[in-house]
Structure formats: C-alpha cells, structure tokens
Amino acid sequence: MNIEDEIQKSIQSLELDSADDNNGEIAAPEEVETHDKMEEDDVKEEVHSSDQHLHLDPTVKDEEMASPEKTKEVEEKEEQTKRHLNVVFIGHVDAGKSTAGGQILFLSGQVDDRTIQKYEKEAKDKSRESWYMAYIMDTNEEERVKGKTVEVGRAHFETENTRFTILDAPGHKSYVPNMISGASQADIGVLVISARKGEFETGYERGGQTREHVLLAKTLGVSKLLVVVNKMDDPTVQWSKERYTEIESKMIPFLKSSGYNVKKDVQFLPISALLGSNMQTRLDKSVCPWWDGPCLFEVMDVIEVPLRDPKGPVRMPIIDKFKDMGTVVMGKIESGSIREGDNLVVLPNKAHVKVLAVYCDENKVRRAGPGENVRVKLSGIEEEDILEGFVLCSTANPITAVTEFNAQLQILELLDNAIFTAGYKAVLHVHSAVEECEIVELLAQIDPKTKKPMKKKILFVKNGAVVLCRIQVSNLICVEKFSDFPQLGRFTLRTEGKTLSLITSAGSRIAH
C-alpha cells in the first residue's frame, strides 16, 4: 500500500507541475501528439497513459474539457462510415411533401417539441392549422403564406445506417424548374401522393404534377422511387385498403411507361405525414389491420445506393455560390473526391483554383467523396465570376464545355399539336445549368422496336417520337457523354412551362 501511495503522489505532483507549466491551458491535440513523439522517458509515458484512467482532483476539469473534442473526433469518424443519400420529395401541390419532410425531422430528433409548438401557433394564426409540420421545411414567408414550397428546402437526418439530406421539391407547376434543380441532385425519390378523395385524381390527370414529376425524376437519374400514399387518416379515406389499391393499380402502369422497373426500383407504402403514422415505426393493427409491410424509415435505411467512384475525375456542378472570407461554392460531388489543398479548375471559364476548406453538412472535413453535398472554399476565383451550372473538376481530366452537341430526345408533349423540327426553341436544364437552346438539325428518328436510327431522312417529328438531333446553346455549357457520366449527360427541354422532352441519353460532340 505504501508503494501505491507514493506512485499516486508522484502522479499527482507531475500533473500539477504540467498544469503550472501550461498556465492551466490544455495543449491542442497536435501539440499533444508532438509531445508524445518527443517523449523519450518510458516512465513518463507510462504515467501519461495512466492519467487517462485516473480522475485526480487537480485535473478533473481538464479531462472534462478535453473529452468533448475526443468524442467529436470519434463521432466524425463514425459519421463518415455511414453511407450518404440525397432524398427528394416530389409530387403534386398539397400532396404533403413538406409535411412528410418536417415529420421525418421531428421523429429523427432534429426538431424539438418547443419548436413544433411555435410552428403550430404560427400555422394557427394564419388559419393553416394542418400545415405546422411543413413549416419545418418551408422556411420563407412566401412559402408559409401560400402553403407551397417555392425553393428547394434542405435538411439533414440520420437513421441507423444512413445519413440523409432531404431535398423538398416544389409541387406547383410554376416552380417545376426548381424541382428539376432538386431532383438532379437526388439519389432516391419519395413520391408523395394524396389519398384524399379528389386530390389524387387532380394530381394524376393531365396537367397535374404527379405525372410530370415522375417523368422528370426518372430522366434526371432518380433510379429508386418510394411511393408514399399520404393522408390515409383523412375522413374520406380512413385507412381504406380499397383506396390504397386503387391508387397503386393506377400508378403502376404509368411508372412502367416512365421507365421504372416496378418490382426492383419502386416500393409503395401507406402513411399519414401529419400524424407520423407508418413513418418511424410500423403501423398498429388497430389503425390499419391490412398492412403488414415495413415503415418508411425501414425502407429508406436499406435501399440500395448507386455505385460511385471516389477515385474518378472530380465533377461537381455548382448550384450556388457566396462570399465568406473568400469564395464558397455549393454542390453535390458526382464523381471523385475533393480534399483540402487540391488544385482544381472551374469550367467553362477555365479558372484554376485551390481548395482552402471543405464542409460537409455543417462540419469541416478534410475530404468529401461522391454523393456528398458540400460547400467548398476556393482561392483563385471571385464569387461574381461563377454562375450556377459551372462545374468544379480535375485539372488532369476536365469536363467538356460546348455550344453544340448531339443528343437523343424522347418527345413527351408538344404544345397545341406543334411539330418538332429544326428551329424549335426551348429551355435546356442540364445538372444545375439552365440555358436557352435551339434545335439546329434533326439527324434521325429512332425505331421504337429496334432502338436503332432509321435510314429515312426526317424534317419533323410528333409526340412520342424518339429522335437524334443537334442542339445549340447561346453560352458555353458543361456536358458529358451519357455513357461516361450519366448525371452530367441527362437533361430536359421545357417550353412555355411544359416539359416537352426528356433526354434518355446524350452524346456530346464538340463543335469546333
């Protein structure tokens, strides 16, 4: 016991001495590491390591202050091991997309009860009692007054195996370009359909956003779709199996015609976004006796993610930029990895830049891989020299910048029996870029049976046709061959507020 007492005293005096030397300051983690490397005395090393387990009075506070940093480092490492998915909520106006997103954030602990109570009061004051959950996602006043999502809302939550970024896309037809921006960044889509009598029919009929959103989602690369039949608690529905089956039977043929493999890539499930039913936990049999399937969180947690190449050439379409002690750009990394210190290039303006910092969600990270939504601080470029649709990429293997390219289009809906011919003007949406364009030449029509170009020369095509054509844009845009980078080789053409064609693949040919 005497020997142990002496060891205890010597440890205590060593700690007091070190505390005095540091004037009570805790060494930064880097300094501790350097100190450890330089330490040659074995006894001191043993004492230093044993300090971690001894809670002696003089250093209890120091230990407590240091531990959160260590915990944060461990948490960051754990966080990085979780896969990351972007989820876009799509569907017709008032289907309940923002409410579903808000409920997910509440159930996953991202929003506390006090905040919810505040939103409930605000919603009640505006006579919008049932919209309070949507307030979590709809943050600006225009959205709250109209009850419509205008911009693409963003939020983050986690399940056991996955980190999610929610992109809440607007459902009103005036805001479809904003929805395209959201869907172009998404890995999986949650199509929200209202089961309320009349609402499903309005959204699904010609002119409703349910159909257009599904077609856009498929074209923009949203390969997996969860179809949530919402408002099942509504008095006109009351968790009716017949209503659920009716909606499912109408949607399946349409989803197939849009290019989805319904058995592999689509899953239906009933929910109530307002009540949170069948979202985090499975439905109680007393509420819905016929549903034996999983809840929303279960499905999202096990959904297969698309393969990505962390070692491929860097491709990050820029969706936004701002100044913050330097130039900061935002976007989703489609390929490769971005690290602090990297030398990259911004195209099409060919500006060579250096990466000063990378932020993932709200955390500063040393490296971010494909699929991550990031903010990247750059030197070598001014914020005003960057436009949405520019692409941050590798200097050794940059993206192609063109004013003309060949593409394969599927004509969906032409206005008032119009014909699609050379000279047709439209607005082109490709990744985060939006440009006016003109069809300069029809090259060939694709045979629907053989999927090969027909030999017959064509001057025009009508609805439903698949055609190879040459497209010209007014400014340089960054595109890739569909076979090389699908996300940068898919795009849509819209005219007068309607989605006129969807590009199933695009092979860019540089016009010299």
C-alpha positions in Angstrom: 0.0 0.0 0.0 2.9 2.4 0.8 4.4 1.9 -2.7 1.0 2.6 -4.3 0.6 5.8 -2.2 4.0 7.0 -3.4 3.1 6.3 -7.0 -0.2 8.1 -6.5 1.6 11.2 -5.0 4.2 11.3 -7.8 1.5 11.2 -10.5 -0.4 14.0 -8.7 2.7 16.2 -8.5 3.6 15.5 -12.1 0.1 16.6 -13.2 0.2 19.7 -11.0 3.7 20.6 -12.5 2.4 20.1 -16.1 -0.7 22.2 -15.3 1.6 25.0 -13.9 3.9 24.9 -17.0 0.9 25.3 -19.3 -0.6 28.1 -17.2 -3.7 26.0 -16.9 -4.1 25.8 -20.7 -4.8 22.5 -22.4 -2.4 21.6 -25.2 -4.1 21.4 -28.6 -4.4 17.8 -30.0 -1.5 18.4 -32.5 0.8 19.6 -29.6 -0.1 16.6 -27.6 0.9 14.3 -30.5 4.2 16.1 -31.0 4.9 16.0 -27.2 4.2 12.2 -27.3 6.6 11.7 -30.2 9.4 13.6 -28.5 8.8 11.9 -25.1 11.7 9.5 -24.5 11.3 8.7 -20.9 9.4 5.3 -20.6 8.3 6.1 -17.1 6.8 9.4 -18.1 5.0 7.7 -21.0 3.5 5.1 -18.6 2.4 7.9 -16.2 0.9 9.8 -19.1 -1.1 6.9 -20.3 -2.3 6.0 -16.8 -3.5 9.6 -16.4 -6.4 8.8 -18.8 -7.9 6.4 -16.3 -7.2 8.3 -13.0 -9.6 11.1 -12.1 -7.5 13.1 -9.7 -8.9 16.3 -8.4 -6.4 18.8 -9.9 -7.1 17.6 -13.5 -10.7 16.6 -13.4 -11.8 19.8 -15.1 -9.0 19.5 -17.7 -10.2 15.9 -18.5 -13.8 17.0 -18.8 -12.8 19.9 -21.1 -10.7 17.7 -23.4 -13.1 14.8 -23.7 -15.8 16.5 -25.9 -13.1 17.1 -28.6 -12.1 13.5 -28.5 -15.7 12.5 -28.6 -16.3 14.7 -31.6 -13.3 13.2 -33.4 -14.7 9.7 -32.8 -18.2 10.8 -33.8 -16.8 12.3 -37.1 -15.1 9.0 -37.8 -18.2 7.1 -37.2 -20.3 9.5 -39.2 -18.0 9.1 -42.2 -18.5 5.3 -42.1 -22.3 5.8 -42.7 -23.4 6.0 -46.3 -24.9 9.2 -47.5 -28.1 9.6 -49.6 -29.9 12.5 -51.1 -33.7 12.2 -51.0 -36.0 14.3 -53.0 -39.7 14.6 -52.0 -41.7 15.1 -55.2 -45.4 15.1 -56.1 -48.4 17.4 -56.8 -49.0 20.6 -54.9 -50.6 19.9 -51.4 -49.8 16.2 -51.5 -48.0 16.7 -48.2 -44.3 16.7 -49.2 -43.2 19.4 -46.8 -45.3 17.9 -44.0 -43.7 14.5 -44.6 -40.2 16.1 -44.6 -41.0 18.0 -41.4 -42.4 14.9 -39.7 -39.2 12.9 -40.5 -37.0 15.7 -39.0 -39.2 15.7 -35.9 -39.2 11.9 -35.5 -35.5 11.7 -36.0 -34.8 14.3 -33.3 -33.8 17.2 -35.5 -36.5 19.4 -34.2 -37.7 19.7 -30.6 -41.2 19.9 -29.1 -40.8 23.6 -28.3 -40.1 24.5 -31.9 -43.1 22.3 -33.1 -45.4 24.2 -30.6 -44.1 27.5 -32.0 -44.9 26.3 -35.6 -48.3 25.1 -34.5 -49.1 28.6 -33.1 -47.8 30.3 -36.3 -49.8 28.0 -38.5 -53.0 28.5 -36.4 -52.5 32.3 -36.6 -52.5 32.0 -40.4 -55.6 29.7 -40.3 -53.4 26.9 -41.6 -53.6 24.5 -38.6 -52.7 21.3 -40.6 -49.6 22.9 -42.1 -47.5 23.2 -39.0 -45.2 20.3 -39.8 -44.5 21.8 -43.2 -43.1 24.9 -41.5 -40.0 22.9 -40.6 -39.2 22.6 -44.3 -40.9 25.8 -45.7 -38.8 28.5 -44.1 -39.6 31.6 -46.1 -42.6 33.8 -45.7 -43.9 33.3 -49.3 -44.0 29.6 -48.8 -45.8 29.9 -45.5 -48.4 32.3 -46.8 -49.1 30.3 -50.0 -48.6 26.9 -48.4 -46.4 26.0 -51.3 -42.7 25.2 -51.4 -41.0 27.6 -53.7 -37.3 26.9 -53.3 -35.8 23.5 -52.8 -35.7 23.1 -49.0 -32.8 21.3 -47.4 -32.4 19.4 -44.2 -30.4 16.5 -42.7 -31.3 13.5 -40.6 -29.8 10.1 -39.8 -31.1 6.5 -39.4 -29.1 3.6 -38.1 -27.1 3.0 -41.3 -27.5 6.1 -43.4 -27.1 9.9 -43.3 -29.8 11.6 -45.4 -30.1 15.0 -47.0 -33.8 15.8 -47.7 -34.5 17.9 -50.8 -38.1 19.1 -50.6 -39.0 19.9 -54.2 -41.9 22.4 -55.0 -45.0 20.7 -56.4 -46.7 23.7 -58.1 -46.3 23.8 -61.9 -44.9 27.3 -61.8 -41.9 26.0 -59.8 -41.0 22.9 -61.9 -37.6 24.4 -62.8 -36.8 24.5 -59.0 -38.0 20.9 -58.7 -35.6 19.9 -61.6 -32.7 21.5 -59.5 -33.7 19.3 -56.5 -34.2 16.1 -58.4 -30.9 16.5 -60.3 -29.0 16.2 -57.0 -31.1 13.2 -55.6 -30.3 9.5 -55.4 -33.7 8.4 -54.4 -37.2 9.9 -54.7 -40.1 9.9 -52.4 -43.2 10.4 -54.5 -45.9 11.7 -52.2 -49.5 11.1 -53.3 -52.6 12.3 -51.5 -55.2 9.6 -50.9 -57.9 12.2 -50.1 -60.9 12.0 -52.4 -60.3 14.1 -55.5 -56.7 15.1 -54.7 -55.1 12.0 -56.2 -57.1 12.4 -59.3 -56.2 16.1 -59.7 -52.5 15.4 -59.3 -52.6 12.4 -61.7 -54.7 13.8 -64.5 -53.1 15.5 -67.5 -51.7 18.8 -66.3 -51.2 17.5 -62.7 -47.6 17.5 -61.3 -47.6 13.8 -60.2 -47.0 12.6 -63.8 -44.6 15.3 -64.8 -42.5 14.8 -61.6 -42.2 11.1 -62.1 -41.0 11.6 -65.7 -38.6 14.2 -64.6 -37.3 12.2 -61.7 -36.6 9.2 -64.0 -34.8 11.3 -66.6 -32.8 13.2 -64.0 -31.4 9.9 -62.7 -33.6 9.2 -59.6 -33.4 5.5 -60.1 -35.2 4.4 -56.9 -38.7 5.6 -56.0 -40.7 5.2 -52.8 -44.4 5.9 -53.5 -46.0 7.0 -50.2 -49.7 7.2 -50.3 -50.3 10.0 -47.8 -53.4 11.3 -45.9 -54.6 7.8 -45.3 -56.1 9.1 -42.0 -58.3 11.5 -43.9 -62.1 11.2 -43.1 -62.7 10.4 -46.9 -60.1 7.5 -46.7 -59.9 6.1 -43.1 -57.1 3.8 -44.0 -59.2 2.1 -46.7 -57.4 -0.8 -48.4 -59.6 -0.3 -51.5 -58.5 3.3 -51.9 -54.8 2.4 -51.5 -55.1 -0.5 -54.0 -56.9 1.8 -56.5 -54.1 4.3 -56.4 -51.5 1.6 -56.7 -53.2 0.0 -59.7 -53.4 3.3 -61.5 -49.8 4.3 -60.7 -48.0 1.0 -61.6 -48.7 1.1 -65.4 -47.7 4.8 -65.6 -44.5 4.1 -63.6 -43.6 1.3 -66.0 -44.2 3.5 -69.0 -41.9 6.1 -67.4 -39.1 3.6 -67.4 -39.2 2.3 -63.8 -38.8 -1.4 -63.1 -41.7 -1.5 -60.6 -40.6 -4.8 -59.0 -37.0 -3.8 -58.4 -36.9 0.0 -58.1 -40.4 1.0 -56.7 -42.0 0.4 -53.4 -45.4 1.6 -52.3 -46.5 2.2 -48.6 -49.3 4.0 -46.8 -48.6 6.8 -44.4 -50.1 9.8 -42.6 -47.4 12.5 -42.6 -49.4 14.8 -40.3 -49.8 12.1 -37.6 -46.4 10.4 -38.4 -48.1 7.0 -38.9 -46.0 4.3 -40.6 -43.0 6.6 -40.7 -40.6 5.7 -37.9 -42.5 2.7 -36.5 -44.7 0.2 -38.2 -48.5 0.7 -38.2 -50.5 -0.6 -35.3 -53.0 -3.3 -36.4 -55.8 -1.3 -34.6 -55.1 1.6 -37.0 -54.6 -0.4 -40.2 -55.3 -4.2 -40.0 -54.4 -5.0 -43.6 -50.9 -3.5 -43.8 -48.1 -6.0 -43.0 -45.2 -4.2 -44.7 -42.4 -2.0 -43.4 -42.4 1.6 -42.3 -40.8 4.5 -44.2 -37.6 4.7 -42.1 -37.0 0.9 -42.5 -37.3 1.1 -46.3 -35.1 4.2 -46.6 -32.4 2.6 -44.4 -31.9 -0.5 -46.5 -32.5 1.0 -50.0 -29.6 0.2 -52.4 -27.3 3.1 -53.2 -26.0 3.8 -56.7 -22.3 2.9 -57.3 -20.0 5.8 -57.2 -16.3 6.2 -58.0 -14.3 8.0 -55.2 -11.2 7.7 -57.3 -12.7 9.0 -60.6 -12.1 12.5 -62.0 -13.7 15.3 -59.9 -17.1 16.5 -61.1 -19.1 18.9 -59.0 -21.8 21.0 -60.7 -22.2 24.3 -58.8 -25.7 25.1 -57.6 -24.9 28.2 -55.6 -22.1 30.5 -54.5 -21.4 33.2 -51.9 -18.7 35.2 -50.2 -17.5 34.2 -46.7 -13.9 35.2 -46.1 -13.3 34.0 -49.6 -15.3 32.4 -52.4 -17.5 29.5 -51.4 -19.3 27.2 -53.9 -22.0 24.6 -53.1 -23.0 21.5 -55.0 -23.1 17.7 -55.0 -20.0 15.7 -55.9 -21.0 13.5 -58.8 -17.6 11.8 -59.2 -14.2 11.7 -57.5 -13.2 13.2 -54.1 -12.3 16.8 -53.1 -9.6 17.4 -50.5 -8.3 20.4 -48.7 -5.3 21.6 -50.7 -6.5 20.2 -54.1 -5.8 22.2 -57.3 -8.9 22.1 -59.4 -10.4 24.0 -62.4 -13.8 25.7 -62.8 -15.3 25.3 -66.3 -16.4 26.7 -68.7 -14.4 29.8 -67.7 -11.2 27.7 -67.1 -10.3 29.3 -63.8 -7.7 27.4 -61.9 -8.5 27.3 -58.2 -7.2 25.9 -54.9 -9.4 24.2 -52.3 -9.0 26.0 -48.9 -11.6 24.1 -47.0 -14.4 21.5 -47.5 -17.6 21.5 -45.4 -20.0 18.5 -45.3 -23.4 19.4 -43.8 -22.1 21.8 -41.1 -18.8 20.1 -40.4 -15.4 20.9 -41.7 -13.9 17.8 -43.3 -10.5 17.0 -44.9 -12.1 15.0 -47.7 -15.5 14.5 -49.3 -16.4 11.8 -51.7 -19.1 11.3 -54.4 -22.7 11.7 -53.4 -21.9 14.3 -50.7 -23.4 17.8 -50.7 -20.6 20.1 -49.9 -19.5 23.7 -49.5 -16.0 24.3 -50.9 -14.0 27.4 -50.1 -11.8 28.3 -53.1 -8.9 30.8 -53.8 -8.1 31.9 -57.3 -11.6 33.0 -58.3 -14.1 35.7 -57.4 -17.6 34.9 -56.5 -19.0 37.1 -59.3 -17.1 35.1 -61.9 -19.1 31.9 -61.0 -22.5 31.1 -62.4 -24.9 28.2 -61.4 -24.2 25.4 -63.8 -20.4 25.9 -63.8 -18.6 22.7 -62.9 -15.6 22.2 -60.5 -13.4 19.5 -61.9 -10.0 17.8 -62.1 -7.3 19.7 -64.0 -5.9 16.5 -65.5 -9.3 15.3 -66.7 -11.7 18.3 -67.1 -15.3 18.3 -68.3 -16.2 19.2 -71.9 -17.5 22.7 -72.5 -19.6 23.1 -75.7 -22.1 25.3 -77.5 -23.4 22.5 -79.7 -23.9 18.7 -79.1 -25.8 15.7 -80.4 -28.5 14.2 -78.2 -31.2 11.6 -78.2 -34.6 13.0 -77.2 -37.9 11.5 -76.3 -40.7 13.9 -77.2 -43.3 13.9 -74.4 -45.7 16.7 -75.0 -45.7 19.3 -77.7 -47.9 22.4 -77.3 -51.2 22.5 -79.3 -50.2 19.9 -81.9 -47.0 21.7 -82.7 -44.3 19.8 -84.7 -40.8 19.4 -83.5 -38.4 20.5 -86.3 -35.1 22.4 -86.9 -35.5 25.9 -85.5 -37.5 24.8 -82.4 -36.6 26.8 -79.4 -36.7 25.7 -75.7 -35.1 26.0 -72.3 -32.5 23.3 -71.5 -31.9 22.0 -68.0 -28.7 20.0 -67.5 -27.5 19.2 -64.0 -27.5 22.7 -62.3 -27.3 24.7 -65.6 -30.3 26.4 -67.4 -29.8 27.7 -70.9 -31.9 28.8 -73.9 -31.3 26.4 -76.8 -32.4 25.8 -80.4 -32.7 22.5 -82.3 -30.4 23.1 -85.3 -30.8 19.8 -87.1 -32.8 16.6 -86.9 -30.3 13.7 -87.6 -32.5 10.6 -87.4 -35.6 9.1 -85.8 -35.1 6.1 -83.6 -37.1 2.9 -84.4 -39.1 2.1 -81.2 -38.7 -1.7 -81.9 -35.0 -2.0 -82.8 -33.9 1.1 -80.8 -31.7 2.0 -83.8 -31.7 5.0 -86.1 -33.9 4.7 -89.1 -32.4 5.5 -92.5 -35.3 7.6 -93.7 -34.4 11.4 -93.7 -36.8 13.4 -91.4 -37.8 17.0 -91.4 -40.1 16.9 -88.3 -41.4 14.5 -85.6 -44.6 14.5 -83.4 -45.5 13.5 -79.8 -44.0 10.2 -78.6 -41.1 10.1 -81.1 -37.5 9.4 -80.1 -35.1 11.4 -82.2 -31.4 12.1 -82.6 -30.8 15.8 -83.1 -28.2 18.6 -82.9 -28.7 21.2 -80.2 -27.2 24.6 -80.0 -27.0 26.8 -76.9 -26.2 30.5 -76.6 -23.5 30.2 -74.0 -20.9 27.5 -73.3 -22.2 24.7 -71.1 -20.6 21.7 -69.4 -21.9 18.3 -70.5 -20.6 14.8 -70.7 -21.4 11.7 -72.8 -24.2 9.9 -71.0 -22.2 6.6 -71.1 -19.3 8.3 -69.2 -21.2 10.4 -66.6 -25.0 9.8 -66.6 -25.7 12.6 -64.2 -24.0 15.1 -66.5 -25.4 13.7 -69.7 -29.1 13.7 -68.8 -31.2 16.8 -69.4 -34.7 18.1 -70.1 -36.1 20.6 -72.5 -39.1 22.7 -71.4 -41.0 25.3 -73.3 -43.8 27.7 -72.1 -43.9 26.0 -68.7 -44.3 22.4 -70.0 -41.8 19.6 -70.1 -41.5 18.9 -73.8 -38.8 16.3 -74.0 -36.7 14.1 -71.9 -33.2 13.1 -72.9 -32.7 9.4 -72.3 -29.1 9.7 -73.3 -26.8 12.4 -74.7 -23.6 12.0 -76.6 -21.9 15.4 -76.7 -20.0 16.2 -79.8 -17.8 19.3 -79.6 -18.5 21.8 -82.3 -15.2 23.5 -83.5 
